[in-house]
Every structure is written in structure tokens, then in C-alpha cells.
Amino acid sequence: MIIEHKIVIADVKLVADFRRYVLYWKKRFTEQPITDFCSLIRTNCKAPFEEQDNYFLLCDVLPEDRVLREELQKQRLKEILEQQQHERYDTSFRGVCMFCSEEFTGNRSVLLNHMAREHAFNIGLPDNIVHCSEFLQTLQKKLDNLQCLYCEKFFRDKNTLKDHMRKKQHRRINAKNREYDRFYVINYLELGKSWEEVQLEDDRELLDHQEDDWSDWEEHPVCAVCLFCEKQADTTEKLHVHMEDAHEFDLLKIKSDLGLHFYQQVKLVNFIRREVHQCRCYGCHLKFTSKAELRNHMEKTKHISMLPERTTWDQPQYYFPTYENDTLLCALSDSEGDLNAEGLKEDDIPVISEDVPNLQALKQGSVLNQLLQGDGSKSQRKL
């Protein structure tokens, strides 16, 4: 494009889908002159006119280009999360362990957990990986070529390679290898940011809030907030009871009746949060001057239980929370009757602020190299 058409695309690596991007502008250039969209760059200005070259710069300074890039990013994120959701429940997976040749069928997590447990080879929690089969094939190909996965050196035979990886503790992947970025959901969350940049932001935040003296530190319970009022509860059961009694809103029944999986629950909660925050009734679209007026209106008209069509709230923009650290999202799960290790139902589990794998797939505070650690401390959180 630069040589033949003199078109320069700024920050081309930040374009989520280059093919769709090019096809869009190809159509637009047939509708209007290219100079309506591109800045003109003239080279060799001091040379004779016939030796000068004109290049056309296409960048996100143009509002239309910026909107296009954002839409392509949203579409890519939607596709990645849909693929990840499919892989989470797929039971047709078939794979062979790279270290002992044992074959596994069913869900991908069986093989990944086996390699982590039996061979101390951990590429991350299954819920944070996408295109898992392709990822494993990429790693297997490197081993077949007698290449160490961490230092990426080549060896003369398999036994030498195995001894090297065992003695040097190289049974892990090289986190700086960009080839692996596309297999982790975190790298699709924010346009133009890699997991390293996200980690740097997290580290800075921790340093900014670091305290010298922790002797008087006390842990306080984290409460979940009602979707419609300021009521807080320290367990999900209490919060569900409150919303059902006070507002006639049964989130668990809605989840069951509509058959909502985890990400759909996230989008529904974030949609309601945003509508209430904007003092707008999602049943009739009327706006009010305060949340109290909105709540009175929705309770009198029974609009609280009048959810709009699924296509209204089942949109990519509602993957992201309206409020930071929305604890209610941590209480969501995929199945209504799941029991924990002590036989408690999810509604009896206290609301906590620990990392939750499903929720962390949507957050930007966990990074690839943290996946490779077995420590669950503050400085080495798992995805």
C-alpha cells in the first residue's frame, strides 16, 4: 500500500482486524476523494517538483477512523470471549501430554491440570486461555524441534532437552515471547495494551498505595450493593432476599428462566447498573432527576421486573462494569446448584474480594507472567 498507493496507516499494529479495516476504507475511498480522509505528507520538499512524492496518512485523528478502530476492537473482543466460552464447556477436546504421552479426552482443563500437577508445567488457568488446541500444538511443535520452551535454545536430542528443562527449571514458557499473546484473553481487553503494560499499571498502583506500617491493619468485610438502592449485604443470599422482598426482583429466577450463562449474567448486571446510574427506567425509557424518583416509579409501575429484549442488554459494551470493584459480579456463577467443598450452595457463600477466575477474564489486573506462578499472594495473583 505504501509503495503502490502511497497510503500510510498509522499504528497499524493497533488495528484489531486489518482485513475489515482495509475493506471499509476501500469502499469509502470510492465514495469520496482520499484527501477528505487523509493528511497529505510531501517528501523531498526541496527537490524539483517532479522528484517530490505525496503520501496519504490515515490515522485515528480522524473521528471516523477512531470509531472504526474501536468498533473492530469490540467485535474482536466479542468473538474471543465467545470462543473462550465455547471452549470452557466443550467436551470433545482430545490431547496428549507433552511430557508423558498420556492421552486425555473431554474438557481441555483435564490435560492442563494434569501437566501442572504431575509435571509442574503451568501455562495458566484454563478459563484465561483461548484457542487452547492451537496453543498446545504450538508448544508441542517446539518440543518436537528439540527447542526449550523457556530459553528457546535448541538441543541435539530429546533426552538432553528433557534434562535441561528439568535441571534448569525451564518447564515454563517464555512470557516475553509475543507469539503466545494471542492465546491469553487479557491481551484482547484493551486496545493497544499488552499484558506487560497492564502489569506495569498494577505495580504502580500498588506502589502508590503502599503503606510502611501494616501493624494496625484490619480486614473489613466486602459487601455487595443492591442493583436498585443503597442496601448492602455481606452474603449473596441476603442480597437476593432483599432485592426480591424490597423490589420484587429475583435475579436467580431470571437467570434460570432465561438460561443465562456467566457472561450474560455479567452483561445483565452491568446493564441494570448503568441504567440506574443514569436514572433511566429500562422498562419505559423515562429519565428522572434522582435515583429515588426512578425507584419509586419502577416499583409503582412494576417496571423493575420488566426487562427489555435480550438484544438490548446482551451487547459487548456491557462486559465492562459500571462501577469499579462491583462485588456482585464476584458472586455470579454458571450453575445454580453448584456446591462448594463444604456442601454450601453459592447463595450461602460470603461475598469476598478474592480473585475469581471467571471474573478475572474480564479484568485488566492480571497478567501472563503471573499465570506462571503458583503463589496466590497480592503481588502474584492468578488470572
GUGU-976608 format. One record per residue (C-alpha): x, y, z. Coordinates in Angstrom, 2 decimals, always signed. Each point is the difference from the previous one (the first is absolute). Example, Ala and Ser with C-alpha at 12.3 -4.5 7.8 and 13.67 -1.06 7.14 Angstrom:
! GUGU-976608
REC       px       py       pz
REC   +12.30    -4.50    +7.80
REC    +1.37    +3.44    -0.66
***
This chain:
! GUGU-976608
REC       px       py       pz
REC    +0.00    +0.00    +0.00
REC    +2.87    +2.36    +0.72
REC    +1.90    -0.77    -3.20
REC    -2.90    -0.40    -2.42
REC    -2.60    +2.39    +1.41
REC    +2.03    +2.37    +2.21
REC    -2.31    -0.70    +2.94
REC    +1.45    -0.10    +3.51
REC    -2.12    -1.44    +2.85
REC    +1.00    +1.26    +3.43
REC    +0.32    -2.48    +2.90
REC    -0.89    -2.91    -2.25
REC    +0.80    -2.48    +2.79
REC    -2.89    +1.44    +2.02
REC    -2.57    -0.85    -2.69
REC    -1.90    -2.99    +1.40
REC    -1.12    -1.35    -3.38
REC    +2.18    +1.33    -2.82
REC    -1.99    -1.69    -2.77
REC    -3.31    +1.56    +1.05
REC    +1.77    +3.30    +0.55
REC    +1.39    +0.04    -3.55
REC    -3.30    -1.09    -1.56
REC    -1.83    +2.81    +1.79
REC    +2.36    +2.69    -1.23
REC    +0.12    -1.49    -3.49
REC    -3.75    +0.57    -0.23
REC    +0.20    +3.49    +1.50
REC    +2.73    +1.06    -2.45
REC    -2.34    -0.86    -2.90
REC    -2.66    +2.27    +1.50
REC    +2.10    +3.07    +0.77
REC    +3.46    +1.33    -0.94
REC    +2.82    -1.45    +2.08
REC    +1.01    +3.51    +1.06
REC    -3.27    +0.26    +1.96
REC    +1.32    -2.61    +2.40
REC    +3.80    +0.07    -0.16
REC    +2.64    +2.54    +0.87
REC    +2.40    +0.80    -2.83
REC    +3.69    -0.62    +0.67
REC    +2.46    +1.39    -2.55
REC    +3.53    -1.39    -0.14
REC    +3.08    +1.53    -1.64
REC    -1.52    +3.45    +0.35
REC    +3.20    +1.76    -1.12
REC    +0.41    -2.20    -3.07
REC    -1.46    +0.88    -3.41
REC    -3.76    -0.52    -0.20
REC    +0.25    -3.10    -2.19
REC    +2.20    -1.69    +2.64
REC    -2.34    +0.72    +2.88
REC    -2.28    -2.73    +1.36
REC    -3.39    +0.41    +1.66
REC    -1.09    -2.50    +2.63
REC    -3.42    -0.25    +1.65
REC    -0.12    -0.59    +3.77
REC    -3.03    -1.82    +1.39
REC    -0.15    +0.14    +3.81
REC    -2.41    +0.14    +2.95
REC    +0.20    +3.79    +0.18
REC    -2.87    -0.30    -2.46
REC    -3.12    -0.70    +2.14
REC    -1.34    -2.50    -2.54
REC    +3.25    -1.97    +0.13
REC    +0.05    +0.03    +3.81
REC    -3.59    -1.27    +0.20
REC    +0.79    -2.72    -2.53
REC    +3.01    -1.19    +2.01
REC    -2.05    -0.06    +3.20
REC    -2.81    -1.97    -1.64
REC    +2.46    -2.53    -1.43
REC    +1.52    -0.39    +3.46
REC    -3.43    -0.60    +1.57
REC    -0.87    -2.53    -2.68
REC    +3.28    -1.86    +0.51
REC    -0.51    -0.06    +3.77
REC    -3.52    -1.37    -0.49
REC    +1.27    -2.75    -2.30
REC    +2.83    -0.93    +2.38
REC    -2.31    -0.23    +3.02
REC    -2.50    -2.07    -1.97
REC    +2.81    -2.37    -1.03
REC    +1.24    -0.19    +3.58
REC    -3.52    -0.67    +1.24
REC    -0.33    -2.84    -2.52
REC    +3.29    -1.55    +1.08
REC    -0.97    +0.16    +3.67
REC    -2.91    -2.40    -0.59
REC    +1.36    -2.00    -2.92
REC    +0.25    -3.71    +0.81
REC    +1.35    -1.15    -3.37
REC    +3.59    +1.04    +0.76
REC    +2.69    -2.62    -0.57
REC    +3.65    +0.54    +0.81
REC    +3.22    -1.74    +1.03
REC    +2.28    +1.07    +2.84
REC    +3.24    +1.48    -1.32
REC    +2.06    -1.66    +2.73
REC    -1.40    -3.49    +0.58
REC    -2.06    -0.63    -3.16
REC    -3.13    -0.82    +2.01
REC    -3.16    +0.73    -2.00
REC    -2.87    +2.07    +1.39
REC    -3.54    +0.49    -1.29
REC    -2.89    +2.17    +1.11
REC    +0.71    +3.56    +1.09
REC    +3.31    +1.80    -0.60
REC    +0.37    +0.67    +3.73
REC    +0.68    -3.71    +0.65
REC    +3.23    +0.06    -2.03
REC    +1.12    +3.44    +1.24
REC    -0.56    -0.96    +3.62
REC    +1.85    -3.29    -0.52
REC    +3.09    +1.75    -1.41
REC    -0.04    +2.55    +2.83
REC    -0.46    -2.61    +2.72
REC    +2.16    -2.87    -1.28
REC    +2.68    +1.85    -1.97
REC    +0.08    +3.48    +1.61
REC    -0.75    +1.51    -3.42
REC    -2.56    +2.75    +0.40
REC    -1.05    +2.24    -2.87
REC    -2.87    +1.52    +1.96
REC    -3.53    -0.69    +1.13
REC    -2.13    -1.53    -2.76
REC    -2.62    +2.77    +0.26
REC    +2.57    +2.61    -1.01
REC    +1.20    -1.77    -3.15
REC    -1.57    +0.18    -3.44
REC    +0.73    -2.14    -3.09
REC    +1.40    -2.59    +2.39
REC    +0.49    -2.79    -2.57
REC    +2.04    +2.28    -2.25
REC    +2.03    +1.16    +3.02
REC    +0.87    -3.57    +0.97
REC    +0.89    -0.86    -3.60
REC    +2.36    +2.99    -0.13
REC    +1.77    -1.14    +3.17
REC    +0.16    -3.63    -1.18
REC    +1.55    +1.07    -3.29
REC    +2.79    +1.81    +1.87
REC    +0.72    -3.11    +2.08
REC    -0.04    -2.17    -3.13
REC    +2.63    +2.36    -1.44
REC    +2.08    -0.58    +3.18
REC    -0.45    +3.60    +1.17
REC    -0.26    +1.02    +3.66
REC    -3.29    +1.82    +0.65
REC    +1.55    +2.52    +2.38
REC    +3.51    +0.92    -1.19
REC    -0.87    -1.14    -3.57
REC    +3.40    -1.64    -0.59
REC    +0.24    -3.09    -2.22
REC    +1.42    -3.35    +1.10
REC    +1.37    -3.07    -1.76
REC    -2.51    -2.55    +1.30
REC    -3.13    -0.38    +2.15
REC    +1.76    -1.34    +3.07
REC    +2.39    +2.95    +0.12
REC    -2.92    +2.40    -0.40
REC    -1.97    -1.71    +2.81
REC    +2.99    +0.07    +2.35
REC    +0.61    +3.65    -0.77
REC    -3.62    +1.05    +0.63
REC    -0.11    -2.01    +3.23
REC    +3.34    +1.12    +1.46
REC    -0.36    +3.65    -1.03
REC    -3.67    +0.08    +1.04
REC    -0.93    +1.02    -3.53
REC    -3.32    -1.83    -0.03
REC    -1.78    +3.24    -0.71
REC    -0.53    +2.28    -2.95
REC    +1.85    +3.19    -0.78
REC    -2.39    +2.77    +1.03
REC    +1.81    +2.50    -2.22
REC    -0.70    -2.02    -3.15
REC    -2.71    +1.98    -1.82
REC    -1.01    -3.14    -1.88
REC    -1.95    -1.09    +3.08
REC    -1.90    +3.25    +0.56
REC    -2.91    -0.97    -2.23
REC    -0.78    -3.00    +2.21
REC    -0.80    +2.07    +3.11
REC    -3.27    +1.91    +0.38
REC    +1.67    +2.90    +1.83
REC    +1.76    +1.09    -3.18
REC    -3.34    +0.71    -1.69
REC    -1.54    +2.13    +2.75
REC    +1.39    +3.44    -0.76
REC    +1.07    +1.39    -3.35
REC    +3.74    +0.45    -0.26
REC    +0.93    -1.42    +3.41
REC    +1.93    -3.21    +0.55
REC    +0.01    -2.02    +3.22
REC    +3.33    +1.64    +0.93
REC    -1.51    +3.50    -0.15
REC    -2.96    -1.15    +2.06
REC    +2.40    -1.50    +2.56
REC    +1.99    +3.25    +0.14
REC    -3.20    +1.93    +0.74
REC    -0.86    -2.44    +2.79
REC    +3.48    +0.24    +1.51
REC    -0.14    +3.78    -0.02
REC    -3.37    -0.08    +1.68
REC    +1.35    -2.29    +2.71
REC    +3.01    +2.25    +0.56
REC    -2.19    +3.10    +0.19
REC    -2.09    -1.58    +2.75
REC    +2.80    -1.79    +1.81
REC    +0.00    +0.47    +3.77
REC    +3.17    -0.13    +2.10
REC    -1.71    -1.33    +3.11
REC    -2.58    -2.81    -0.21
REC    -0.09    -0.74    +3.74
REC    -3.40    +1.62    +0.53
REC    -1.52    -1.38    -3.20
REC    -3.40    -1.60    +0.43
REC    -1.98    -1.93    -2.56
REC    -3.47    +1.34    -0.67
REC    -2.74    -2.03    -1.68
REC    -0.80    +0.91    -3.59
REC    -3.70    +0.51    -0.63
REC    -2.01    -0.30    -3.18
REC    -2.36    +2.87    -0.85
REC    -3.60    -0.30    -1.16
REC    -0.69    +0.74    -3.67
REC    -2.74    +2.51    +0.83
REC    +0.80    +1.61    +3.36
REC    +2.89    +0.56    +2.39
REC    -0.64    -3.15    +2.03
REC    +3.15    -2.09    +0.64
REC    +0.28    -3.63    +1.03
REC    +2.95    -2.15    +1.02
REC    -1.34    -3.18    -1.66
REC    -1.63    -0.57    -3.36
REC    -2.93    -1.77    +1.65
REC    -0.90    +3.12    +2.03
REC    +0.32    +2.21    -3.05
REC    -2.23    -2.24    -2.13
REC    -2.61    -0.09    +2.78
REC    +0.10    +3.79    +0.32
REC    -0.44    +0.63    -3.75
REC    -2.86    -2.49    -0.17
REC    -1.81    +1.35    +3.11
REC    +0.64    +3.72    -0.45
REC    -0.04    +0.30    -3.80
REC    -1.70    -3.21    -1.24
REC    +3.11    -0.79    -2.05
REC    +1.13    -3.63    +0.05
REC    +3.40    -0.17    -1.68
REC    +0.35    -3.77    +0.49
REC    -3.41    -0.67    -1.57
REC    +0.83    +2.25    -2.95
REC    +3.28    -1.85    -0.44
REC    -1.80    -3.35    +0.06
REC    -2.95    +1.03    -2.21
REC    +2.19    +1.58    -2.68
REC    +2.74    -2.64    +0.26
REC    +2.72    +2.61    +0.44
REC    +3.62    -1.11    +0.00
REC    +2.66    +1.91    +1.93
REC    +0.79    +2.71    -2.56
REC    -3.68    +0.70    -0.65
REC    -0.53    +0.47    +3.73
REC    +2.91    +2.44    +0.04
REC    -1.50    +2.00    -2.86
REC    -3.46    +0.07    +1.59
REC    +1.34    +1.25    +3.35
REC    +2.16    +2.63    -1.68
REC    -2.94    +1.12    -2.16
REC    -2.28    +0.48    +3.01
REC    +2.77    +1.79    +1.89
REC    +0.49    +2.44    -2.86
REC    -3.70    +0.71    -0.49
REC    -0.50    +0.64    +3.73
REC    +3.15    +2.14    +0.13
REC    -1.42    +2.13    -2.84
REC    -3.39    +0.18    +1.79
REC    -1.74    -1.60    -2.97
REC    -2.76    -2.60    +0.17
REC    +0.87    -2.95    -2.22
REC    -3.69    -0.93    -0.20
REC    -1.30    +3.23    -1.59
REC    +3.20    +2.01    -0.60
REC    -1.14    +3.00    +2.06
REC    +2.75    +1.99    +1.71
REC    -0.22    +1.43    +3.52
REC    +1.92    +2.55    +2.02
REC    +0.98    -2.38    +2.80
REC    +0.34    -3.68    +0.72
REC    -2.69    +0.25    +2.66
REC    -2.54    +1.28    -2.55
REC    +1.06    -2.71    -2.44
REC    -0.41    -2.70    +2.66
REC    -3.46    +1.25    +1.03
REC    -1.09    +0.05    -3.64
REC    +1.33    -3.50    -0.76
REC    -1.56    -1.49    +3.14
REC    -3.42    +1.56    -0.62
REC    -0.10    -0.97    -3.68
REC    +1.60    -3.44    +0.60
REC    +2.65    +0.91    -2.55
REC    +2.77    -1.50    +2.13
REC    -0.97    -3.48    -1.14
REC    -0.71    +1.18    -3.57
REC    +3.34    -0.75    -1.63
REC    +0.47    +1.19    -3.59
REC    +0.71    -2.34    -2.88
REC    +3.21    -2.01    +0.31
REC    +1.50    +1.83    -3.00
REC    -0.13    +3.25    +2.01
REC    +2.31    -1.10    +2.81
REC    +1.84    -2.97    -1.53
REC    +2.57    +2.31    -1.60
REC    +3.83    +0.08    +0.14
REC    +0.13    +3.38    +1.79
REC    -1.61    -1.57    +3.07
REC    +2.92    -2.35    +0.56
REC    +1.55    +2.91    +1.91
REC    -1.29    +0.98    +3.46
REC    -1.69    +3.34    +0.63
REC    +1.68    +0.25    +3.39
REC    +3.51    -1.08    +0.90
REC    +0.22    -3.09    +2.21
REC    -3.68    -0.88    -0.34
REC    -0.06    -2.83    +2.56
REC    -3.32    -1.35    -1.26
REC    +1.80    -1.18    -3.14
REC    +2.23    -2.20    +2.17
REC    -3.06    -1.90    +1.23
REC    -1.16    -1.04    -3.48
REC    +0.52    -3.57    -1.15
REC    -0.88    -2.27    -2.88
REC    -2.20    -2.51    +1.80
REC    -2.68    +0.67    +2.56
REC    +0.44    -3.15    +2.07
REC    +3.78    -0.19    +0.24
REC    +1.36    -1.02    +3.38
REC    +3.28    +1.04    +1.45
REC    +2.39    -2.25    +1.87
REC    -2.04    +0.25    +3.19
REC    -3.34    -0.70    -1.66
REC    -1.26    +3.58    +0.05
REC    -2.01    +1.44    -2.83
REC    +1.32    +3.11    -1.72
REC    -2.58    +2.20    +1.74
REC    +1.47    -0.93    +3.39
REC    +3.52    +0.95    -0.95
REC    +1.08    +3.34    +1.54
REC    +0.89    +2.75    -2.42
REC    +3.79    +0.29    -0.17
REC    +2.47    +2.09    -1.91
REC    +2.33    -2.82    -1.09
REC    +0.67    -0.53    -3.70
REC    -2.61    -2.12    -1.77
REC    +1.12    -1.74    -3.23
REC    -3.15    +0.82    -2.01
REC    +0.02    +3.64    +1.04
REC    +3.73    +0.37    -0.47
REC    -0.38    -0.84    -3.70
REC    -1.68    +3.40    -0.32
REC    +2.37    +1.96    +2.23
REC    +3.21    +1.68    -0.98
REC    +1.90    -0.58    +3.22
REC    +1.45    -3.47    -0.65
REC    +2.78    -0.78    -2.40
REC    +1.68    -2.80    -1.86
REC    +3.07    -0.42    +2.17
REC    -2.18    -0.14    +3.11
REC    -1.67    -3.03    -1.55
REC    +3.30    -1.81    +0.17
REC    +0.34    +0.39    +3.78
REC    -1.62    -2.28    +2.54
REC    -0.17    +2.73    +2.66
REC    -3.35    +1.55    +0.77
REC    +1.36    +3.03    +1.84
REC    -0.80    +3.61    -0.77
REC    +3.10    +0.48    -2.12
REC    -0.54    -3.24    -1.99
REC    -3.72    -0.34    -0.59
REC    -1.24    -2.73    -2.26
REC    -2.13    +0.79    -3.01
***
